[in-house]
Amino acid sequence: MEFKVGERGIGSTFGKEELDAVAQALKGNTLTYGPMRDKFEREFAEYVGVKYALAVSSCTAALDIATQIVAPNDGDEIICSSQTFKATVIGGARTKAFHPFRRCQSGDAQRGP
């Protein structure tokens, strides 16, 4: 699978344009909503070729929203790696789904017993 938004190497890849945009956002009266966020969501959605995009404040928030969209039922399983950040399961913890933690096999990261 080819991803439109790749992962970059270590180090800053931000130039003057990005730094100026951050400074402009910090000078505004909000960091989490408003015209800059709306513009970002529209442009990001267009860039990746989808109808909508949603900017969130953290990965925890994104996982919570994704869990709500999937809407697991009682008895469903949301399987998490045992080597994860505790916030990974917060979205699912508010459902009736079962949350088993699984070890990943050494060397290939596949789910183990």
C-alpha positions in Angstrom: 0.0 0.0 0.0 1.3 3.4 -0.9 0.7 6.2 1.5 0.3 9.8 0.4 1.7 11.2 3.7 5.0 9.5 4.3 7.2 9.2 7.3 10.3 11.3 7.2 13.7 10.6 8.8 15.0 12.0 12.0 15.4 15.8 12.2 13.3 18.8 11.4 11.9 19.2 7.9 10.1 22.4 8.7 11.0 25.5 6.7 10.1 29.2 7.2 6.6 28.8 5.8 5.7 26.1 8.4 7.3 28.0 11.2 5.5 31.2 10.2 2.2 29.4 10.1 2.8 28.0 13.7 3.7 31.5 14.9 0.5 32.9 13.3 -1.6 30.2 15.0 0.0 30.9 18.4 -0.8 34.6 18.0 -4.5 33.8 17.4 -7.1 33.4 20.1 -7.4 29.6 19.7 -5.3 26.7 18.9 -7.8 23.9 18.4 -10.5 25.5 16.2 -11.1 28.4 13.8 -10.2 29.3 10.3 -6.6 27.8 10.3 -7.9 24.4 11.4 -10.8 24.5 8.9 -8.3 25.4 6.1 -6.0 22.6 7.2 -8.8 20.0 7.1 -10.0 21.1 3.7 -6.5 21.1 2.2 -5.4 17.8 3.8 -8.6 16.1 2.6 -7.9 17.4 -0.9 -4.3 16.3 -0.8 -5.0 12.7 0.2 -8.1 12.5 -2.1 -10.9 12.1 0.4 -14.1 14.1 1.0 -13.4 15.0 4.6 -10.5 15.2 7.1 -10.7 15.8 10.8 -7.8 17.5 12.7 -7.5 16.3 16.3 -5.3 17.2 19.2 -3.7 13.8 19.8 -3.5 10.2 18.7 -5.6 9.3 21.7 -8.4 11.6 20.4 -8.1 10.1 16.9 -8.3 6.5 18.3 -11.3 7.4 20.4 -13.1 8.9 17.3 -12.2 5.9 15.2 -13.6 3.5 17.8 -16.8 5.5 18.0 -17.1 5.2 14.2 -16.5 1.5 14.1 -19.0 1.1 17.1 -17.9 -2.3 18.4 -20.6 -4.4 20.0 -20.8 -6.4 23.2 -18.5 -9.4 22.6 -16.4 -7.9 19.9 -12.6 -7.9 20.4 -10.3 -4.9 20.1 -6.9 -6.5 20.2 -4.0 -4.4 21.3 -0.3 -5.1 21.5 1.0 -5.6 25.1 3.7 -3.1 24.2 1.7 0.0 23.8 0.8 3.3 25.4 -2.0 3.1 27.9 -4.1 5.6 26.0 -4.3 3.2 23.0 -7.3 1.5 24.6 -9.1 4.5 26.0 -11.6 4.7 23.1 -12.4 1.0 23.3 -12.6 1.1 27.1 -15.8 3.0 26.9 -17.5 0.2 24.9 -18.6 -3.3 25.9 -16.0 -4.9 23.6 -13.4 -7.2 25.1 -9.8 -5.9 25.1 -7.3 -8.7 25.1 -3.6 -7.7 25.1 -1.4 -9.8 22.9 2.3 -10.2 22.7 4.0 -9.7 19.4 6.4 -12.5 18.3 10.0 -11.6 18.4 11.5 -10.6 15.0 8.3 -10.3 12.9 5.9 -8.3 15.0 3.1 -10.8 14.3 0.5 -11.5 16.9 1.6 -14.3 19.2 -0.4 -16.5 21.6 
